[in-house]
Amino acid sequence: MDRKILTELQMDGRLTITELAARVQLSVSPCHRRLRDLEREGAIRGYRAIVDAAAVGLTFEALIFATLGWEDADTVSAFEEAVTAIPHVIQAQRLFGEPDYLLRVATTDLAAYQRLYDEQLARLPGVQRLTSTLVMKHVVNDRPLPG
């Protein structure tokens, strides 16, 4: 039942509790109780709107592979803290092996990306090498987790 609730909310996070209960074929009170449990347990981390990047002028996207020169705890911590502070980094993942990180960056255009790269990304703590590739098209994007 919890998976059904999660599936429905991933498809439409604005459902009322009454609509959600009807979709998962549960009465309102038990559905509400399960929903609160999922939120309290952390299965549901929050609710937000999914904004179309192009609609707000962020039409240029790049993936950056970052390799650190050192992987001691202080360098990793400083790198991750600095990456977190850059609003145009919309996703950052630490990887096993090389490269060490994958960053997803959205900007308005190539000139804005170049400024971001020169002024912030290339100056990230501990960076030995950055390799960029440009996103041509999204094939699968913001897909809900499987049920």
N, C-alpha and C positions, 0 to 999 in steps of 0.2 A: 504494500500500500504506500509506503514511504517513497519508493521509486516512482510510482505513478504520480504522486504529488510533485516530486522533483521534476519529472518529465514535463508535466503540464506547466509548471512555473517557469521552466527554461524556455518554453515556447511562448508564454505570455505572462510576464511578471506582474502585470496589472490586474490580474483576475481578482475579483472579490472572493471572499471566503465562501460565499454561497455558490458562485460559479465554479470555483475549484472543487467544492464538495460534490456538485452535480457531475462534473467531468470524471471524477475518480469513483463515483458511485458510493459515497459515504455521506452520512448525515453531517450537518454543519458543525455541531459541537465536537465530535471525535476528530473531524478534519482539522478544525482549529487547534485542538490539543496536539495533534501530530505535527502540524505546521510549526507551532511554538517550540516543540521538542527539537525539530530539525534545525531551527534557528539557534536555540540554546546550545545544542551539541556541535554547532559549527558546520553542519552539512550545507546550510544556506548561510553564506557569508554576508550577504547584503542584496540590495535591489538597486538597479540603475538603468538608465536609458542607453541603448546602443546607438551611438551617433554616427552618421555617415561622414567619413573623413572628407570626401570630396565636397559635400554640402557645406562644410565649414572652411573650405579653402585649403585643406591639407591633401593635395593631389600627388605629392611626391613621396614615395616610400622606399626605404633602403633597409637591407639586412646587413649588419656589420658583425663580422667574426673578429673577436678580440682575443689576442694571446698575450698573457702577462709574462714579464721577464722573470718574476719571482712569484712563488705561490705561498709565501708565508702568511700567517694569519693576519698580520697588520696590513700587508699589501692587499690581500683579498678584501678585508674589511673596508679599507680606504677606497678601493675601486668601487665596491658595491654601494657605499654611501654616496660617492660622487655621481655614479650612474643614476641613482634614485633621485638625485636633486635636479636632473635635466628633464624638464617637462616633455620635450620632443621624443624622448625614449619612451615608447608606449609599451614595450615589453622587453624584459631582460631575463635570460636564462643562463645559469651556470651549467656547463657541460662536463662530461667525463672525457678525458683525452684532450686532443687539440682540435680546434681552438678551445680556449677556456670558457668563453662566453659567446652567446648569440644575442645581439641587440636588434630590436625592430624600431626604426625611427620614422616619424612622419613629419614632413615639412611642406611648405607651400610650393617650392620649386627647387631646381638644381642649385641656384645661387644661394638660397637659404640653407640648403643642405651643406654646401661648401663652407659657408660661414660657421655653421654648427660643428662641422668636422674640424675645421682649422682652430676654432676658438675654444671648443669644449672637448670633443671626443678625442682628438689627438693628444690632449693634455691630461687625460685621465690617469690617475696614479697607477704606476706599475706596468703600463702598456708597453709591450715590445713591438707588437704588430697589429694593425687593423686592416682587414680586408673587407671591402664593400661589394655588394651586388644589388642591383636595382630590381624592385618588384615590377613586373610587367602587368600582372593581372592577378586578382584573387580568384582562386578556383573554389576553395572551401575556406570560409572565414566566419568566425564566431559561431561555430556549430555547437549546439547543446551537447553535453556529455551523453553517452549512450545510457539507456535505461537498464 
